[in-house]
Amino acid sequence: MPDLDQFPARDQTEIGEKGISLSGGQKQRVALARAVYANKDILLLDDPLSAVDQHVGSALFNDLLKDYLKEKAILFVNNQIQYLARCDRIIFMKNGSIEVINYTHRFTLC
């Protein structure tokens, strides 16, 4: 809601080509909103929290990905370790190949 409040016409505001008038975090939140509005069973999210601050990222992860979209299959590509403990499966890749798949919620960083 705070993002919508910043736009003159709220959700009816026209966003310029490639979101040129938006910050990086706003672009990512718009992309997440579009993914939610599409209402697909599977979502592929490539580091959607990288351009938002930690507080916003935590809220998006907990409230949107883990709660609102809990019935969806989400492939969440990420390099921020604070979210790993809340993921159902963790897949580590190295040089394009799968190195480790962790199916448990017990995860230890080495």
All heavy atoms as an XYZ file, in Angstrom:
874
protein
N       0.803     -1.206      0.000
C       0.000      0.000      0.000
C       0.845      1.269      0.000
O       0.483      2.211     -0.693
C      -0.971     -0.016      1.182
C      -1.991     -1.182      1.140
S      -2.813     -1.456     -0.436
C      -3.873     -0.056     -0.516
N       1.983      1.284      0.748
C       2.799      2.512      0.696
C       3.311      2.822     -0.711
O       3.419      3.994     -1.085
C       3.959      2.212      1.646
C       3.421      1.190      2.589
C       2.482      0.353      1.759
N       3.610      1.785     -1.504
C       4.049      2.029     -2.880
C       2.936      2.668     -3.695
O       3.157      3.624     -4.436
C       4.484      0.719     -3.551
C       5.859      0.277     -3.112
O       6.701      1.137     -2.829
O       6.085     -0.941     -3.042
N       1.724      2.150     -3.564
C       0.602      2.708     -4.321
C       0.328      4.148     -3.922
O      -0.034      4.970     -4.761
C      -0.649      1.855     -4.116
C      -0.630      0.483     -4.781
C      -1.895     -0.284     -4.436
C      -0.466      0.595     -6.288
N       0.502      4.449     -2.651
C       0.262      5.814     -2.172
C       1.211      6.829     -2.804
O       0.894      8.019     -2.870
C       0.390      5.876     -0.649
C      -0.740      5.143      0.063
O      -1.810      4.935     -0.561
O      -0.538      4.759      1.233
N       2.356      6.383     -3.294
C       3.333      7.287     -3.907
C       2.956      7.667     -5.335
O       3.473      8.637     -5.873
C       4.714      6.633     -3.921
C       5.304      6.440     -2.554
C       6.657      5.766     -2.619
O       7.302      5.708     -3.667
N       7.106      5.251     -1.490
N       2.064      6.883     -5.961
C       1.692      7.142     -7.352
C       0.462      8.044     -7.411
O      -0.483      7.858     -6.655
C       1.411      5.832     -8.082
C       2.596      4.912     -8.169
C       2.479      3.577     -7.822
C       3.832      5.367     -8.598
C       3.563      2.719     -7.903
C       4.920      4.522     -8.681
C       4.786      3.192     -8.339
N       0.452      9.008     -8.331
C      -0.663      9.960     -8.394
C      -2.021      9.295     -8.635
O      -3.024      9.729     -8.090
C      -0.284     10.896     -9.547
C       0.858     10.269    -10.247
C       1.477      9.266     -9.327
N      -2.066      8.257     -9.431
C      -3.334      7.569     -9.723
C      -3.345      6.169     -9.107
O      -4.039      5.277     -9.593
C      -3.570      7.512    -11.221
N      -2.548      5.968     -8.060
C      -2.432      4.673     -7.359
C      -2.194      3.545     -8.363
O      -1.270      3.635     -9.147
C      -3.637      4.441     -6.460
C      -3.727      5.513     -5.369
C      -4.716      5.260     -4.301
N      -4.839      3.930     -3.745
C      -4.066      3.404     -2.794
N      -3.073      4.113     -2.314
N      -4.286      2.200     -2.335
N      -3.009      2.497     -8.362
C      -2.765      1.351     -9.236
C      -3.130      1.629    -10.693
O      -2.876      0.804    -11.562
C      -3.485      0.095     -8.724
C      -4.982      0.222     -8.758
O      -5.499      1.356     -8.736
O      -5.654     -0.826     -8.798
N      -3.675      2.800    -10.980
C      -3.997      3.163    -12.365
C      -2.908      4.049    -12.980
O      -3.042      4.489    -14.121
C      -5.350      3.885    -12.418
C      -6.513      3.028    -11.964
C      -6.687      1.785    -12.809
O      -6.732      1.861    -14.035
N      -6.748      0.623    -12.162
N      -1.834      4.304    -12.258
C      -0.733      5.124    -12.763
C      -0.022      4.386    -13.884
O       0.304      3.204    -13.763
C       0.273      5.436    -11.634
O      -0.400      6.133    -10.600
C       1.438      6.266    -12.147
N       0.206      5.085    -14.966
C       0.926      4.496    -16.091
C       2.420      4.583    -15.816
O       2.941      5.660    -15.487
C       0.587      5.247    -17.381
C       1.190      4.603    -18.599
C       0.717      5.254    -19.887
O      -0.463      5.635    -19.959
O       1.555      5.391    -20.796
N       3.083      3.467    -15.939
C       4.528      3.406    -15.716
C       5.208      3.515    -17.072
O       4.844      2.818    -18.009
C       4.920      2.093    -15.006
C       4.263      2.036    -13.636
C       6.434      1.977    -14.886
C       4.424      0.720    -12.927
N       6.184      4.395    -17.151
C       6.879      4.628    -18.410
C       7.616      3.399    -18.922
O       7.727      2.377    -18.252
N       8.154      3.523    -20.104
C       8.872      2.423    -20.742
C       9.985      1.896    -19.845
O      10.814      2.657    -19.350
C       9.462      2.906    -22.066
C      10.092      1.794    -22.870
C      10.565      2.264    -24.234
O       9.965      3.204    -24.785
O      11.542      1.689    -24.725
N       9.979      0.605    -19.601
C      10.951     -0.087    -18.761
C      10.987      0.470    -17.333
O      11.973      0.351    -16.632
C      12.343     -0.060    -19.382
C      12.423     -0.793    -20.706
C      13.827     -0.838    -21.232
C      13.852     -1.544    -22.581
N      15.167     -1.629    -23.152
N       9.904      1.117    -16.905
C       9.837      1.619    -15.536
C      10.868      2.679    -15.236
O      11.356      2.787    -14.116
N      11.205      3.481    -16.234
C      12.304      4.438    -16.115
C      12.145      5.387    -14.930
O      13.124      5.841    -14.364
C      12.465      5.198    -17.453
C      13.923      5.315    -17.806
C      11.794      6.533    -17.449
C      14.169      5.631    -19.237
N      10.907      5.670    -14.520
C      10.688      6.609    -13.421
C      10.661      5.923    -12.056
O      10.450      6.578    -11.047
C       9.367      7.356    -13.641
O       8.295      6.434    -13.662
N      10.895      4.622    -12.012
C      10.837      3.869    -10.760
C      12.226      3.560    -10.234
O      13.171      3.402    -11.001
C      10.099      2.542    -10.965
C       8.665      2.606    -11.474
C       8.132      1.204    -11.688
C       7.794      3.379    -10.523
N      12.333      3.438     -8.917
C      13.591      2.983     -8.319
C      13.729      1.477     -8.567
O      12.770      0.810     -8.968
C      13.584      3.254     -6.813
O      12.664      2.382     -6.158
N      14.891      0.933     -8.288
C      15.118     -0.500     -8.453
C      14.183     -1.330     -7.591
O      13.622     -2.337     -8.035
N      13.992     -0.902     -6.348
C      13.099     -1.617     -5.447
C      11.656     -1.565     -5.919
O      10.925     -2.551     -5.842
N      11.232     -0.402     -6.420
C       9.867     -0.277     -6.938
C       9.671     -1.164     -8.168
O       8.633     -1.797     -8.322
C       9.552      1.176     -7.284
C       9.351      2.052     -6.070
C       9.187      3.506     -6.434
O       9.881      4.030     -7.313
N       8.289      4.187     -5.747
N      10.682     -1.219     -9.040
C      10.584     -2.093    -10.219
C      10.392     -3.546     -9.792
O       9.587     -4.273    -10.375
C      11.837     -1.974    -11.083
C      11.949     -0.683    -11.842
C      13.244     -0.634    -12.629
C      13.446      0.721    -13.256
N      14.730      0.814    -13.966
N      11.137     -3.961     -8.772
C      11.009     -5.349     -8.328
C       9.660     -5.603     -7.681
O       9.068     -6.660     -7.864
C      12.160     -5.727     -7.404
C      13.445     -5.880     -8.196
C      14.506     -6.618     -7.446
O      14.807     -6.289     -6.316
N      15.081     -7.603     -8.091
N       9.152     -4.654     -6.929
C       7.835     -4.835     -6.315
C       6.745     -4.864     -7.377
O       5.783     -5.625     -7.272
C       7.597     -3.756     -5.254
C       8.527     -3.960     -4.056
C       8.192     -3.091     -2.868
N       8.316     -1.673     -3.066
C       9.460     -0.987     -2.984
N      10.598     -1.603     -2.730
N       9.469      0.323     -3.159
N       6.873     -4.054     -8.442
C       5.916     -4.095     -9.550
C       5.987     -5.457    -10.239
O       4.957     -6.057    -10.555
C       6.166     -2.940    -10.554
C       5.405     -3.161    -11.844
C       5.786     -1.599     -9.932
N       7.185     -5.959    -10.450
C       7.332     -7.275    -11.080
C       6.689     -8.371    -10.222
O       6.017     -9.271    -10.742
C       8.810     -7.589    -11.317
N       6.876     -8.304     -8.903
C       6.227     -9.272     -8.010
C       4.707     -9.129     -8.074
O       3.986    -10.136     -8.101
C       6.704     -9.080     -6.566
C       8.040     -9.707     -6.209
C       8.475     -9.264     -4.812
C       7.956    -11.222     -6.281
N       4.211     -7.907     -8.096
C       2.763     -7.690     -8.184
C       2.212     -8.284     -9.477
O       1.165     -8.928     -9.472
C       2.447     -6.198     -8.099
N       2.935     -8.104    -10.575
C       2.485     -8.673    -11.852
C       2.460    -10.196    -11.789
O       1.554    -10.837    -12.313
C       3.402     -8.202    -12.983
C       3.187     -6.762    -13.345
C       4.141     -6.297    -14.423
N       3.827     -4.941    -14.838
C       4.690     -4.112    -15.374
N       5.944     -4.494    -15.572
N       4.330     -2.906    -15.727
N       3.449    -10.781    -11.128
C       3.482    -12.238    -10.980
C       2.287    -12.719    -10.162
O       1.659    -13.731    -10.489
C       4.793    -12.679    -10.323
N       1.943    -11.994     -9.112
C       0.793    -12.363     -8.277
C      -0.507    -12.208     -9.066
O      -1.369    -13.087     -9.045
C       0.759    -11.529     -6.980
C      -0.540    -11.747     -6.218
C       1.961    -11.869     -6.111
N      -0.654    -11.078     -9.771
C      -1.872    -10.838    -10.554
C      -2.062    -11.888    -11.644
O      -3.178    -12.208    -12.029
C      -1.856     -9.453    -11.194
C      -2.024     -8.306    -10.237
C      -1.415     -7.077    -10.485
C      -2.790     -8.416     -9.080
C      -1.563     -6.010     -9.616
C      -2.935     -7.356     -8.203
C      -2.324     -6.159     -8.485
O      -2.475     -5.113     -7.617
N      -0.978    -12.451    -12.166
C      -1.073    -13.466    -13.221
C      -1.736    -14.742    -12.707
O      -2.268    -15.526    -13.494
C       0.319    -13.776    -13.772
N      -1.697    -14.960    -11.397
C      -2.364    -16.083    -10.747
C      -1.990    -17.434    -11.380
O      -2.861    -18.241    -11.714
C      -3.884    -15.885    -10.747
C      -4.565    -16.813     -9.771
O      -3.977    -17.230     -8.769
N      -5.802    -17.158    -10.056
N      -0.721    -17.676    -11.531
C      -0.227    -18.949    -12.069
C       0.091    -19.904    -10.929
O       0.318    -19.490     -9.791
C       1.028    -18.725    -12.924
C       0.809    -17.801    -14.103
C      -0.188    -18.392    -15.071
C      -0.397    -17.462    -16.261
N      -1.384    -17.965    -17.185
N       0.112    -21.196    -11.226
C       0.404    -22.205    -10.207
C       1.886    -22.286     -9.869
O       2.256    -22.700     -8.782
C      -0.078    -23.584    -10.656
C      -1.591    -23.647    -10.737
O      -2.261    -22.960     -9.940
O      -2.102    -24.383    -11.599
N       2.736    -21.904    -10.826
C       4.183    -21.954    -10.637
C       4.751    -20.564    -10.896
O       4.447    -19.946    -11.914
C       4.837    -22.970    -11.603
C       4.267    -24.363    -11.361
C       6.356    -22.968    -11.444
C       4.685    -25.395    -12.389
N       5.577    -20.081     -9.956
C       6.228    -18.789    -10.124
C       7.735    -18.992    -10.147
O       8.278    -19.686     -9.288
C       5.865    -17.841     -8.973
C       4.431    -17.340     -8.984
C       3.616    -18.148     -8.012
C       4.402    -15.894     -8.620
N       8.401    -18.390    -11.111
C       9.856    -18.417    -11.208
C      10.353    -17.012    -10.866
O      10.134    -16.074    -11.620
C      10.297    -18.809    -12.617
C       9.706    -20.103    -13.163
C      10.115    -20.322    -14.616
C      10.116    -21.275    -12.311
N      10.991    -16.879     -9.716
C      11.415    -15.567     -9.231
C      12.931    -15.511     -9.144
O      13.547    -16.207     -8.357
C      10.792    -15.305     -7.850
C       9.262    -15.398     -7.772
C       8.798    -15.196     -6.332
C       8.616    -14.394     -8.694
N      13.527    -14.660     -9.963
C      14.976    -14.529    -10.023
C      15.423    -13.376     -9.127
O      15.385    -12.217     -9.526
C      15.419    -14.305    -11.459
C      16.928    -14.263    -11.608
O      17.639    -14.569    -10.626
O      17.396    -13.924    -12.706
N      15.820    -13.699     -7.910
C      16.339    -12.749     -6.931
C      15.432    -11.522     -6.769
O      15.875    -10.378     -6.908
C      17.753    -12.339     -7.300
C      18.601    -12.009     -6.076
O      18.124    -12.213     -4.948
O      19.731    -11.543     -6.252
N      14.147    -11.745     -6.455
C      13.187    -10.645     -6.416
C      13.365     -9.681     -5.249
O      12.752     -8.626     -5.234
C      11.842    -11.369     -6.299
C      12.175    -12.615     -5.555
C      13.537    -13.018     -6.078
N      14.211    -10.019     -4.284
C      14.374     -9.167     -3.114
C      15.710     -8.431     -3.094
O      16.050     -7.781     -2.114
C      14.208    -10.004     -1.836
C      12.939    -10.849     -1.769
C      12.894    -11.674     -0.499
C      11.702     -9.988     -1.914
N      16.460     -8.512     -4.178
C      17.812     -7.949     -4.190
C      17.842     -6.426     -4.133
O      18.803     -5.855     -3.620
C      18.584     -8.439     -5.411
O      17.964     -7.973     -6.599
N      16.823     -5.746     -4.618
C      16.865     -4.284     -4.664
C      15.995     -3.625     -3.601
O      15.760     -2.427     -3.648
C      16.429     -3.791     -6.048
N      15.508     -4.424     -2.652
C      14.708     -3.849     -1.570
C      15.505     -3.931     -0.273
O      16.381     -4.773     -0.136
C      13.341     -4.564     -1.418
C      12.512     -4.399     -2.680
C      13.495     -6.023     -1.071
N      15.180     -3.059      0.681
C      15.913     -3.106      1.947
C      15.482     -4.331      2.756
O      14.517     -5.013      2.411
C      15.753     -1.811      2.737
C      14.328     -1.537      3.191
O      13.611     -2.478      3.563
O      13.937     -0.361      3.185
N      16.209     -4.627      3.809
C      15.998     -5.858      4.574
C      14.589     -5.931      5.164
O      13.960     -6.992      5.145
C      17.037     -5.981      5.686
C      16.952     -7.297      6.413
C      18.069     -7.472      7.418
O      18.911     -6.601      7.596
N      18.092     -8.610      8.078
N      14.082     -4.825      5.673
C      12.741     -4.811      6.269
C      11.674     -5.144      5.221
O      10.784     -5.969      5.455
C      12.470     -3.444      6.901
C      11.088     -3.279      7.432
N      10.663     -3.896      8.587
C      10.022     -2.601      6.944
C       9.397     -3.585      8.793
N       8.984     -2.799      7.817
N      11.749     -4.505      4.070
C      10.784     -4.748      2.987
C      10.948     -6.173      2.464
O       9.963     -6.879      2.231
C      10.953     -3.712      1.851
C      10.095     -4.075      0.648
C      10.604     -2.322      2.357
N      12.209     -6.612      2.282
C      12.460     -7.974      1.808
C      11.877     -9.018      2.736
O      11.261     -9.992      2.295
N      12.049     -8.820      4.026
C      11.503     -9.750      5.007
C       9.980     -9.787      4.941
O       9.361    -10.849      4.980
C      11.974     -9.358      6.403
O      11.475    -10.250      7.357
N       9.359     -8.620      4.832
C       7.899     -8.550      4.734
C       7.403     -9.226      3.454
O       6.439     -9.989      3.490
C       7.433     -7.102      4.788
N       8.073     -8.962      2.334
C       7.674     -9.600      1.075
C       7.830    -11.119      1.160
O       6.953    -11.860      0.717
C       8.503     -9.059     -0.095
C       8.168     -7.646     -0.551
C       9.205     -7.152     -1.549
C       6.770     -7.595     -1.154
N       8.944    -11.574      1.718
C       9.172    -13.013      1.819
C       8.125    -13.670      2.711
O       7.482    -14.641      2.317
C      10.579    -13.305      2.347
C      10.907    -14.766      2.363
C      11.366    -15.396      1.221
C      10.748    -15.521      3.516
C      11.650    -16.746      1.217
C      11.030    -16.873      3.532
C      11.494    -17.494      2.378
N       7.939    -13.125      3.916
C       7.022    -13.745      4.879
C       5.553    -13.582      4.488
O       4.798    -14.555      4.482
C       7.241    -13.175      6.281
C       8.591    -13.565      6.832
O       9.058    -14.675      6.660
N       9.237    -12.626      7.493
N       5.148    -12.360      4.181
C       3.733    -12.096      3.939
C       3.270    -12.496      2.547
O       2.145    -12.975      2.382
C       3.419    -10.614      4.158
C       3.710    -10.156      5.577
O       3.776    -11.010      6.488
O       3.881     -8.936      5.771
N       4.126    -12.306      1.550
C       3.731    -12.614      0.176
C       4.087    -14.042     -0.205
O       3.212    -14.854     -0.508
C       4.382    -11.631     -0.797
C       4.046    -11.842     -2.274
C       2.560    -11.588     -2.520
C       4.897    -10.950     -3.152
N       5.383    -14.359     -0.177
C       5.815    -15.668     -0.677
C       5.383    -16.819      0.226
O       4.894    -17.844     -0.246
C       7.330    -15.689     -0.865
C       7.907    -14.646     -1.830
C       9.411    -14.818     -1.953
C       7.245    -14.715     -3.182
N       5.587    -16.687      1.531
C       5.298    -17.802      2.447
C       3.841    -17.859      2.902
O       3.359    -18.918      3.268
C       6.222    -17.745      3.673
C       7.675    -17.969      3.359
C       7.942    -19.310      2.701
C       7.775    -20.458      3.671
N       8.016    -21.756      3.067
N       3.127    -16.742      2.899
C       1.748    -16.744      3.378
C       0.762    -16.655      2.213
O       0.062    -17.610      1.916
C       1.542    -15.594      4.371
C       0.171    -15.619      5.031
O      -0.411    -16.716      5.142
O      -0.315    -14.555      5.430
N       0.717    -15.531      1.538
C      -0.273    -15.308      0.484
C      -0.149    -16.319     -0.653
O      -1.151    -16.788     -1.187
C      -0.150    -13.877     -0.048
C      -1.234    -13.502     -1.017
C      -2.496    -13.155     -0.552
C      -1.001    -13.513     -2.382
C      -3.502    -12.820     -1.441
C      -2.002    -13.179     -3.273
C      -3.259    -12.832     -2.807
O      -4.249    -12.512     -3.685
N       1.078    -16.667     -1.030
C       1.307    -17.598     -2.141
C       1.629    -19.016     -1.669
O       2.203    -19.797     -2.416
C       2.442    -17.076     -3.031
C       2.177    -15.724     -3.697
C       3.431    -15.235     -4.414
C       1.006    -15.812     -4.666
N       1.209    -19.367     -0.470
C       1.588    -20.664      0.110
C       1.094    -21.860     -0.696
O       1.669    -22.935     -0.617
C       1.125    -20.759      1.556
C      -0.361    -20.760      1.738
C      -0.718    -20.769      3.206
C      -2.214    -20.538      3.363
N      -2.541    -20.066      4.676
N       0.061    -21.712     -1.493
C      -0.465    -22.817     -2.301
C       0.222    -22.923     -3.662
O      -0.075    -23.839     -4.429
C      -1.978    -22.656     -2.494
C      -2.764    -22.622     -1.195
C      -2.625    -23.908     -0.384
O      -2.596    -24.988     -0.994
O      -2.529    -23.818      0.855
N       1.119    -22.017     -3.958
C       1.810    -21.994     -5.253
C       3.171    -22.672     -5.145
O       3.771    -22.708     -4.077
C       2.015    -20.544     -5.725
C       0.782    -19.688     -5.738
C      -0.176    -20.083     -6.823
C      -1.357    -19.115     -6.857
N      -2.318    -19.465     -7.882
N       3.645    -23.177     -6.260
C       5.017    -23.689     -6.336
C       5.897    -22.512     -6.754
O       5.642    -21.874     -7.775
C       5.118    -24.815     -7.355
N       6.906    -22.215     -5.949
C       7.760    -21.054     -6.212
C       9.207    -21.497     -6.305
O       9.740    -22.103     -5.376
C       7.618    -20.004     -5.089
C       6.169    -19.543     -4.963
C       8.539    -18.814     -5.357
C       5.910    -18.674     -3.755
N       9.836    -21.210     -7.434
C      11.282    -21.382     -7.567
C      11.880    -20.020     -7.272
O      11.722    -19.072     -8.043
C      11.661    -21.852     -8.965
C      13.154    -21.969     -9.232
C      13.784    -22.992     -8.295
C      13.410    -22.338    -10.667
N      12.517    -19.917     -6.118
C      13.007    -18.646     -5.576
C      14.522    -18.639     -5.676
O      15.206    -19.224     -4.851
C      12.518    -18.551     -4.121
C      12.997    -17.360     -3.351
C      12.634    -16.079     -3.699
C      13.789    -17.527     -2.227
C      13.052    -14.992     -2.963
C      14.219    -16.450     -1.482
C      13.837    -15.173     -1.856
N      15.054    -18.018     -6.711
C      16.504    -17.910     -6.885
C      16.964    -16.745     -6.024
O      16.412    -15.650     -6.093
C      16.863    -17.671     -8.365
C      18.364    -17.515     -8.529
C      16.343    -18.810     -9.230
N      18.005    -16.993     -5.223
C      18.345    -16.025     -4.198
C      19.800    -16.190     -3.776
O      20.343    -17.276     -3.832
C      17.402    -16.282     -3.010
C      17.673    -15.403     -1.842
O      17.870    -14.216     -1.977
N      17.688    -16.003     -0.674
N      20.403    -15.120     -3.317
C      21.743    -15.232     -2.746
C      21.800    -14.629     -1.348
O      22.867    -14.325     -0.845
C      22.791    -14.587     -3.662
C      22.585    -13.103     -3.820
O      21.719    -12.506     -3.188
N      23.366    -12.489     -4.678
N      20.646    -14.491     -0.709
C      20.572    -13.940      0.640
C      20.249    -15.067      1.614
O      19.157    -15.612      1.600
C      19.504    -12.847      0.704
C      19.813    -11.688     -0.245
C      18.727    -10.644     -0.220
O      18.262    -10.264      0.842
N      18.321    -10.197     -1.393
N      21.202    -15.405      2.454
C      21.090    -16.606      3.280
C      20.023    -16.538      4.364
O      19.591    -17.563      4.864
C      22.450    -16.969      3.921
C      22.940    -15.837      4.818
C      23.455    -17.314      2.855
C      24.183    -16.183      5.609
N      19.546    -15.343      4.728
C      18.567    -15.255      5.811
C      17.240    -15.918      5.459
O      16.446    -16.217      6.351
C      18.334    -13.805      6.249
C      17.641    -12.918      5.232
C      18.589    -12.139      4.364
O      19.700    -12.568      4.086
N      18.154    -10.978      3.914
N      16.984    -16.194      4.189
C      15.718    -16.812      3.789
C      15.798    -18.334      3.693
O      14.774    -19.000      3.600
C      15.255    -16.245      2.445
C      15.075    -14.752      2.484
C      15.892    -13.906      1.747
C      14.097    -14.169      3.291
C      15.743    -12.531      1.803
C      13.943    -12.795      3.352
C      14.764    -11.982      2.608
O      14.611    -10.621      2.675
N      16.996    -18.897      3.737
C      17.160    -20.338      3.522
C      16.400    -21.205      4.522
O      15.799    -22.203      4.147
C      18.640    -20.718      3.553
C      19.495    -20.172      2.419
C      20.945    -20.603      2.606
C      18.969    -20.608      1.071
N      16.391    -20.833      5.777
C      15.754    -21.650      6.807
C      14.242    -21.767      6.603
O      13.630    -22.708      7.097
C      16.048    -21.081      8.193
N      13.641    -20.850      5.866
C      12.190    -20.885      5.643
C      11.809    -21.533      4.323
O      10.634    -21.615      3.990
C      11.630    -19.462      5.672
C      11.865    -18.695      6.937
C      10.765    -18.721      7.984
N       9.424    -19.044      7.593
C       8.474    -18.163      7.266
N       8.726    -16.888      7.277
N       7.269    -18.580      6.946
N      12.794    -22.007      3.561
C      12.512    -22.653      2.277
C      12.306    -24.154      2.484
O      12.890    -24.750      3.379
C      13.662    -22.414      1.300
S      13.827    -20.678      0.826
N      11.457    -24.749      1.649
C      11.181    -26.179      1.748
C      12.330    -27.025      1.221
O      12.622    -28.084      1.759
C       9.911    -26.539      0.983
C       8.688    -25.861      1.571
O       8.628    -25.702      2.806
O       7.804    -25.487      0.795
N      12.944    -26.577      0.153
C      14.086    -27.276     -0.432
C      15.133    -26.233     -0.795
O      14.811    -25.163     -1.270
C      13.686    -28.038     -1.686
C      12.806    -29.211     -1.414
C      12.489    -29.963     -2.708
N      11.549    -31.016     -2.449
C      10.235    -30.878     -2.527
N       9.713    -29.716     -2.872
N       9.441    -31.883     -2.276
N      16.381    -26.591     -0.582
C      17.481    -25.699     -0.923
C      18.351    -26.426     -1.940
O      18.808    -27.540     -1.682
C      18.312    -25.329      0.324
C      17.409    -24.673      1.371
C      19.462    -24.403     -0.057
C      18.039    -24.580      2.741
N      18.561    -25.809     -3.080
C      19.372    -26.412     -4.132
C      20.563    -25.494     -4.366
O      20.402    -24.328     -4.715
C      18.568    -26.589     -5.435
C      17.346    -27.473     -5.164
C      19.451    -27.155     -6.533
C      16.372    -27.551     -6.309
N      21.755    -26.033     -4.152
C      22.980    -25.280     -4.392
C      23.487    -25.621     -5.783
O      23.560    -26.795     -6.156
C      24.058    -25.650     -3.373
C      23.764    -25.158     -1.992
C      23.099    -25.959     -1.088
C      24.162    -23.890     -1.598
C      22.820    -25.518      0.185
C      23.891    -23.438     -0.323
C      23.222    -24.250      0.573
N      23.848    -24.576     -6.527
C      24.388    -24.791     -7.861
C      25.787    -24.205     -7.944
O      26.089    -23.208     -7.292
C      23.486    -24.160     -8.905
C      22.108    -24.780     -8.941
S      21.122    -24.197    -10.304
C      21.910    -25.032    -11.664
N      26.615    -24.866     -8.735
C      27.971    -24.383     -8.966
C      28.297    -24.632    -10.427
O      28.166    -25.754    -10.916
C      28.951    -25.125     -8.057
C      30.379    -24.653     -8.177
C      31.269    -25.377     -7.185
C      32.691    -24.889     -7.272
N      33.555    -25.603     -6.323
N      28.685    -23.580    -11.124
C      29.029    -23.667    -12.544
C      27.917    -24.319    -13.360
O      28.175    -25.142    -14.233
C      30.343    -24.423    -12.735
C      31.504    -23.715    -12.084
O      31.561    -22.484    -12.069
N      32.424    -24.468    -11.514
N      26.659    -23.999    -13.030
C      25.522    -24.504    -13.794
C      25.081    -25.910    -13.450
O      24.176    -26.444    -14.090
N      25.711    -26.532    -12.459
C      25.342    -27.895    -12.080
C      24.848    -27.918    -10.630
O      25.342    -27.178     -9.788
C      26.546    -28.834    -12.182
O      26.990    -28.904    -13.511
N      23.894    -28.803    -10.367
C      23.395    -28.952     -9.006
C      24.446    -29.657     -8.173
O      24.928    -30.721     -8.531
C      22.071    -29.742     -8.994
C      20.977    -28.920     -9.680
C      21.666    -30.090     -7.562
C      19.653    -29.655     -9.825
N      24.822    -29.044     -7.064
C      25.820    -29.600     -6.157
C      25.172    -30.332     -4.988
O      25.576    -31.408     -4.623
C      26.717    -28.480     -5.606
C      27.633    -27.861     -6.631
C      28.788    -28.770     -7.005
O      29.429    -29.320     -6.103
O      29.027    -28.921     -8.214
N      24.164    -29.707     -4.360
C      23.534    -30.266     -3.164
C      22.053    -29.921     -3.186
O      21.673    -28.811     -3.549
C      24.152    -29.674     -1.868
C      23.445    -30.198     -0.631
C      25.636    -29.952     -1.800
N      21.221    -30.877     -2.790
C      19.808    -30.614     -2.556
C      19.548    -30.933     -1.094
O      19.823    -32.030     -0.629
C      18.896    -31.474     -3.455
C      19.177    -31.202     -4.933
C      17.426    -31.190     -3.120
C      18.392    -32.073     -5.878
N      19.034    -29.961     -0.360
C      18.757    -30.116      1.064
C      17.239    -30.106      1.240
O      16.593    -29.105      0.987
C      19.405    -28.969      1.839
C      19.202    -29.091      3.324
O      18.239    -29.663      3.779
N      20.119    -28.519      4.070
N      16.672    -31.236      1.674
C      15.224    -31.345      1.840
C      14.769    -31.058      3.254
O      13.591    -31.067      3.518
C      14.756    -32.752      1.451
C      14.846    -33.015     -0.021
C      15.948    -33.631     -0.577
C      13.807    -32.632     -0.861
C      16.022    -33.874     -1.932
C      13.886    -32.850     -2.220
C      14.989    -33.488     -2.761
O      15.068    -33.715     -4.081
N      15.670    -30.850      4.161
C      15.274    -30.633      5.549
C      15.318    -29.163      5.874
O      15.919    -28.362      5.172
C      16.208    -31.384      6.520
O      17.485    -30.754      6.484
C      16.338    -32.845      6.153
N      14.719    -28.809      6.986
C      14.777    -27.429      7.445
C      16.002    -27.201      8.316
O      16.217    -26.119      8.803
C      13.504    -27.081      8.223
C      12.312    -26.995      7.342
N      12.088    -25.925      6.511
C      11.301    -27.852      7.131
C      10.973    -26.114      5.848
N      10.479    -27.273      6.202
N      16.786    -28.241      8.532
C      18.020    -28.083      9.310
C      19.136    -27.748      8.334
O      19.532    -28.567      7.534
C      18.327    -29.376     10.055
C      17.309    -29.687     11.101
C      17.710    -30.937     11.865
N      16.675    -31.268     12.796
C      15.780    -32.233     12.605
N      15.805    -32.952     11.505
N      14.870    -32.475     13.500
N      19.598    -26.550      8.411
C      20.619    -26.098      7.494
C      21.700    -25.379      8.274
O      21.426    -24.506      9.077
C      19.997    -25.137      6.465
C      20.989    -24.603      5.484
C      21.479    -25.401      4.472
C      21.466    -23.321      5.613
C      22.390    -24.886      3.564
C      22.390    -22.823      4.723
C      22.840    -23.613      3.697
N      22.922    -25.789      8.058
C      24.049    -25.178      8.752
C      24.977    -24.544      7.732
O      25.343    -25.187      6.749
C      24.827    -26.235      9.559
O      23.917    -26.880     10.432
C      25.934    -25.587     10.355
N      25.333    -23.317      7.952
C      26.285    -22.647      7.074
C      27.696    -22.993      7.494
O      28.023    -22.950      8.664
C      26.096    -21.128      7.127
C      24.753    -20.636      6.593
C      24.657    -19.131      6.811
C      24.604    -20.969      5.134
N      28.513    -23.317      6.537
C      29.916    -23.642      6.817
C      30.810    -22.521      6.342
O      30.568    -21.893      5.392
C      30.319    -24.929      6.111
S      29.318    -26.341      6.608
